[in-house]
Amino acid sequence: MVSAFLTSIGGSIAHANPPFVIESADPSTAFVGYYTSLAIDTQGNPHISYYNDDTGDLKYASRSGTGAWTREPADSTNDVVGLFSSLAIDAQNVPHISYYDDTHGDLKYARKVGGVWVKETVDGATADVGLNTSIKIDPQGNPCIAYYDVTNQNLKYARKSGGVWNIETPDNTADDAGQYASLALDSQGNPCISYYNATTGHLMYARKVAGVWNRETADLSADDTGAYSSLALDWANDPNISYYDATNGNLKYARKAAGTWTTVTVDPSDDDVGLDTGIALDAAGRPHIGYYDISFGNWLYARNVTGSWDLLPIDDGFDNTGGYGSIAIDATGKPCFSSQNGTSADLLYAYGPSIVTAVGGVAPTTPARLSIHPNPSHGGLVEIQMRRSAGLEPARLEIVDAGGRRLRTLDVDAAGRALWDGQDEHGHAVRAGVHFVLAVAADGTKLSTQRLVVTR
């Protein structure tokens, strides 16, 4: 069932809250859309690998320049294959997919050559390996894969060169380390991997330099952090990682610069958010994160393009979307996403907005942050505090619903503070659901956006 917040338009699904557009990339009657991985080719066309749970097959979908989606099985043997898929598109727009063979406990790899999918087993003769795969293509055109060894509880890395797979163990400590691996290659082609240490509950980072793997802890907090990690490297080869804080149910972000790790909580709401994260950097090196709100089944997006984080809904129609998500940035700077519709078990693709727009208008040009308490609100008074920014003072706050409709305008005091009683302009209690608080300057500039959940 399509959410009431979505409207069917031809073959697309347009979200009621512009500027996101959602399409059904595979509206199959089968249960599809698990373990999605998204990549954009040189022509700007999206490609997605994913799993068909009904048939136990690896599937592949791509959209042409005309907007038409084509779908095909990439591995349809009698085995259960295609879990934990990861997709990369090479310079010739050839798709490469790493994935898990659940029947045999093997890591597998497939690429499409001359219209035919060529498949091979990479690792698995003596162990159950191949979960949480992540694939990249190096400058020589060789596939490189990070993955988890279940039997030995280790992080592993495979690279094919000269027709031979070379397998290494970047983390072979006694800890259970290697889940949620995410691979990136630096400008010299060195592999870098973020992953989770389940023994210590830490986010980890490994990098191979001059033939030696170096490991370090990226988040040393006492909380259980590091699951669902996703890694991207910026122009300086500095790692940027999105990940899940299981202790607090929050989305977190870590970055290493000048040899020092800094971590921030991106979405600190009282919802359980931050699962199935995916991170991508735009041309300016700014982070964009897609993630899943398991409390409400919402598909969410966070970006930091001005020094502060904007939190936007991709789909907040309570239709259980956003699970098994992936993100990519196209050549125009537009964020693109894939995920599963957990209600109908379809594959979804979403895109937009452009980097310069946000909910209700232009993205803030000066770092700003809203503090909202309590959040979620249960219908009582909500205190909203705007951090003042030099040259852009908040003049008012706007309460906006998930459909982009302004429900209430609030004046702020000299300290940038306002109280909201949970009612709209007509004195009626607003409906339960996801809403947004927009801080607006006197000239109409949108300074910041923050998500607010209302429950009844």
SVG drawing of the C-alpha trace seen along z (x, -y; Angstrom):
<svg xmlns="http://www.w3.org/2000/svg" viewBox="-9 -42 64 67">
<polyline fill="none" stroke="black" stroke-width="0.4" points="0.0,0.0 1.4,-3.4 1.5,-5.9 -1.2,-8.6 1.6,-11.1 2.6,-9.9 0.8,-10.6 1.3,-8.4 2.3,-10.3 2.8,-8.1 5.6,-5.7 6.9,-7.9 5.9,-8.6 6.1,-12.3 6.5,-13.1 4.0,-15.6 6.9,-17.5 8.9,-19.0 11.5,-18.8 12.0,-15.0 10.8,-12.7 10.4,-9.0 10.1,-6.3 9.3,-2.6 12.4,-1.1 11.0,2.4 7.3,2.6 7.4,6.4 4.8,8.5 7.7,10.4 9.4,9.3 12.3,7.2 14.5,4.2 16.6,5.7 20.3,4.8 20.2,2.0 23.3,0.4 23.2,-2.6 25.7,-4.0 25.5,-6.7 27.1,-6.2 29.0,-8.8 25.7,-9.7 24.0,-10.4 21.9,-7.3 21.2,-5.4 22.0,-1.7 20.9,0.4 21.8,3.9 19.4,5.6 18.0,8.9 14.8,10.7 13.7,12.6 11.0,14.6 13.5,16.3 16.7,15.9 18.3,14.1 20.6,11.1 18.9,8.4 20.0,5.4 18.0,2.4 19.1,-0.6 17.3,-3.6 18.0,-5.0 18.1,-8.6 14.4,-8.3 13.4,-7.5 12.5,-3.9 13.7,-1.3 14.9,2.1 15.4,5.0 17.1,8.3 18.6,11.1 22.3,10.8 22.7,14.2 19.7,16.5 21.2,19.9 19.3,22.3 21.3,21.0 20.2,18.2 22.4,15.4 22.4,11.6 22.3,10.6 24.6,7.7 25.1,6.5 27.4,3.7 27.5,2.1 30.3,0.1 30.2,-1.3 33.6,-1.5 34.8,-4.1 33.3,-2.1 29.9,-2.1 30.2,1.7 28.4,2.8 30.4,4.8 28.6,6.3 29.9,8.0 27.4,10.1 26.8,13.0 25.9,16.6 23.9,17.6 23.6,21.2 27.3,21.9 28.5,19.1 30.7,17.6 31.6,14.1 30.7,13.8 31.4,11.2 29.5,10.5 30.1,8.2 28.2,7.7 30.3,8.2 28.8,8.0 25.3,8.2 26.1,11.4 26.6,11.6 29.9,13.3 29.9,14.7 32.6,16.1 33.3,17.1 35.9,14.9 36.2,16.4 34.6,19.1 36.2,22.5 36.8,22.9 34.7,20.3 31.4,18.5 32.4,15.2 30.9,12.4 28.5,10.5 28.5,6.7 30.3,6.5 31.6,3.2 33.1,2.9 35.2,0.3 37.1,0.3 40.7,-0.8 42.5,-3.0 43.7,0.1 40.1,1.3 40.5,4.1 37.6,4.9 38.4,4.5 36.0,5.8 35.8,5.4 33.7,7.9 33.1,9.8 34.3,13.3 31.6,14.7 33.5,17.9 36.6,16.1 34.9,12.8 37.4,10.8 37.5,8.0 38.7,9.2 39.7,7.5 40.0,9.0 41.5,7.5 41.6,9.1 44.8,8.6 46.0,10.6 43.0,12.8 43.8,13.8 42.0,12.8 44.4,11.8 42.8,12.0 44.0,10.2 42.8,9.8 43.1,6.1 41.8,6.8 42.6,10.3 42.5,9.4 40.8,11.6 37.8,9.1 34.7,9.7 35.6,6.9 34.6,6.4 30.8,6.1 29.3,3.2 32.4,2.7 32.5,-0.2 35.4,-0.6 36.9,-3.6 40.1,-4.0 42.3,-7.0 43.9,-9.1 46.8,-6.6 44.5,-3.6 45.1,-2.6 42.2,-0.8 40.5,-2.4 37.7,-0.7 35.3,-1.8 33.8,1.0 32.3,2.0 34.1,3.8 31.3,5.7 33.5,6.7 34.3,3.1 31.3,1.4 33.5,-1.0 33.6,-2.5 36.9,-1.5 39.0,-2.6 41.7,-0.7 44.0,-2.0 46.7,-0.2 49.8,-2.2 53.0,-0.8 51.7,2.7 50.8,2.3 47.4,2.2 47.0,-0.5 43.9,-0.3 42.5,-3.0 39.4,-3.7 37.3,-6.5 34.8,-6.9 36.2,-6.3 32.9,-7.1 31.6,-4.7 28.5,-4.2 27.9,-1.4 28.7,-3.0 29.8,-2.0 27.1,0.2 25.9,-0.6 29.0,-2.5 29.5,-4.2 32.8,-5.8 33.7,-8.5 37.1,-10.2 37.4,-13.9 39.9,-15.6 42.5,-15.5 41.9,-11.7 40.4,-12.5 37.8,-9.9 34.1,-10.9 31.9,-8.3 28.2,-8.1 27.2,-5.5 24.7,-4.4 24.8,-5.1 23.0,-2.0 23.1,-3.2 21.2,-6.5 19.4,-5.5 21.1,-8.4 22.8,-9.1 26.4,-10.1 29.2,-11.4 32.9,-11.2 35.7,-12.9 39.5,-12.8 41.4,-16.0 44.9,-16.9 45.3,-13.6 42.4,-14.1 39.0,-12.4 36.0,-14.5 32.5,-13.1 29.1,-14.7 25.5,-13.6 23.7,-14.6 20.2,-13.6 19.8,-13.5 16.0,-13.1 14.3,-10.7 13.4,-8.5 15.6,-5.4 17.4,-6.9 20.6,-6.2 20.2,-2.7 21.2,-1.7 23.2,-4.9 24.9,-5.9 27.2,-8.8 28.4,-10.7 30.4,-13.9 29.5,-16.5 32.1,-18.3 32.9,-20.6 33.6,-17.8 30.4,-18.4 28.7,-15.4 25.2,-14.1 23.7,-11.2 20.7,-9.0 19.4,-7.0 16.4,-5.2 14.1,-6.1 13.0,-2.7 10.6,-4.3 8.3,-5.7 9.5,-3.8 10.7,-7.1 13.3,-7.7 15.5,-10.7 18.3,-12.8 20.9,-15.0 23.4,-17.3 25.9,-19.8 26.5,-22.4 26.9,-25.5 28.5,-24.4 25.3,-23.2 23.2,-20.0 19.9,-20.2 17.6,-17.3 15.0,-16.7 12.5,-13.9 12.7,-11.9 9.6,-10.0 7.9,-10.5 4.6,-8.9 4.9,-6.1 5.1,-3.5 8.2,-2.0 10.7,-3.3 14.4,-4.0 15.5,-0.5 18.4,1.1 19.3,-2.4 22.1,-3.7 23.1,-7.2 25.1,-8.7 25.7,-12.3 25.4,-12.8 27.5,-15.2 25.0,-18.0 25.4,-17.8 21.9,-16.2 21.6,-13.6 20.1,-10.3 18.9,-7.4 17.7,-3.8 15.8,-1.9 13.1,0.6 9.4,-0.1 9.0,2.2 5.2,2.2 5.0,3.4 8.5,4.8 9.3,2.8 12.6,1.2 12.5,-2.6 14.6,-5.3 14.6,-9.0 16.4,-12.1 16.7,-15.8 16.8,-18.4 19.6,-20.4 22.3,-21.5 21.1,-25.1 17.5,-24.4 16.0,-23.1 12.5,-22.6 10.7,-25.9 13.4,-27.7 17.2,-28.4 19.6,-26.6 21.1,-28.7 24.3,-30.6 25.5,-30.9 26.0,-28.1 22.9,-27.9 21.2,-25.4 17.8,-24.9 17.3,-23.3 13.8,-21.8 12.6,-20.4 10.8,-18.1 11.2,-16.2 9.0,-14.2 6.3,-16.4 3.2,-14.9 1.0,-17.9 2.3,-20.2 4.4,-23.3 7.5,-23.0 10.5,-25.3 12.4,-26.2 15.8,-28.0 17.6,-29.4 21.4,-29.9 22.0,-33.4 24.3,-33.9 26.3,-37.0 24.5,-39.1 21.5,-36.8 19.3,-37.2 16.2,-35.0 13.0,-37.0 10.4,-34.2 9.9,-30.5 7.6,-28.6 6.0,-25.2 5.7,-23.2 4.0,-19.9 5.4,-17.0 3.5,-18.2 5.3,-21.6 2.3,-23.5 2.9,-26.2 0.8,-25.6 2.0,-28.3 4.3,-31.3 5.9,-32.2 7.7,-35.3 11.0,-35.0 12.3,-37.0 15.6,-38.8 17.4,-35.6 15.9,-33.8 13.5,-31.8 9.8,-30.9 7.2,-28.6 4.8,-26.5 1.6,-25.0 1.1,-22.4 -1.7,-24.3 -2.0,-25.7 -3.0,-29.3 -6.7,-28.5 -6.2,-27.1 -6.5,-23.5 -4.1,-20.8 -1.8,-19.7 -1.9,-16.1 0.5,-13.6 3.5,-13.0 6.7,-14.5 6.9,-18.3 9.6,-20.8 10.7,-24.0 12.1,-26.6 14.1,-29.6 13.6,-32.6 15.5,-35.9 13.7,-39.2 14.7,-39.2 13.1,-35.8 16.3,-33.8 15.9,-30.3 18.5,-29.9 18.0,-26.4 15.6,-23.5 15.0,-20.9 12.7,-17.9 10.0,-17.8 7.9,-14.7 4.4,-15.2 2.7,-12.3 -0.8,-12.2"/>
</svg>
